[in-house]
Amino acid sequence: MKKIVSFALALIMLLGAFVLSSCSNTKKEEEFYNLVDETKDLLDIVADDIYSYWYDCIYEDKYLENISYAVACAKSDNEENINTIEENTTKIKDLYKEIKDGKLGSEAKAVMQAYNDYYTLVVEVSGSFQSYSASKETCKKELASALDDFSFELD
């Protein structure tokens, strides 16, 4: 009888630990989702401003027709957003390390790949206006889609 009670208690404790671990993982996954979603909005703002300044340089003869200067102005005007993006990116990477082997590992990986592509496009601007414009829209859509998939599985 004592063995049965001891076994039952051990089983209950093991099950409790599993449930607590699962809840902790879910909380990290939610935190990851929310932080990426919040940072995506900031990336959208900066990407749109870079596009706008670049457009104005080419088609409106602003910024002394110097594309590098136009992009630098857009980044300067978004310095606070870029700093927040940088800070959030560090946190996002840390959270990803914690959840990448969990139940939403493949969805988290897709989010990280899309996020990294968008982040690189916005922070390390390169290419032509047309390639930037096309990539900007593609990156926005891919990250939004990956976040939707992650959110769907999160519920």
Phi, psi and omega in degrees: 000316179298323180295321180294316180296316179298316178298317180296318178296317178297319179296318179296318180295319178297316178295319178299317178297320179297316180296316179297319178297318179296319179295320179297318178297317179299320179296318178295320179295319177294318178297317177301309181302310183298320181290320177295317180297317178297317181289328176301318179299320178292320176299321178301315181298311182294316180299317180294321178292318178301315178302313183296314180295319180296315178301312181298325178295316184282312191257344182244007179055039176260167177061035175055028181054032179246107185298318180300320179293319179298315179295319178298321178295317179298317179292320179297317179292344180246024184305316180296317177298317181295320177298318178294319177301315180298313180298315181295324180299319177299315179294320180298315180296320178295316178295320179300318179302326182282333186251352188298336179259009180273192184294337179253029183302315182290324178291320178296321179297318179297320178297314181297319179297314180294320179297313181299321178297314182292316179302312180299317179301316185281318186276327182244066185300130177204172178090194180266169178299317181294318180292322177297314181300312180294316180294324180301312181292321178297313180297319178302311183293319181294319179291319178299318180294315179297320177294322177298315178299317180296315180299319180300317180285336181292325182289000000 
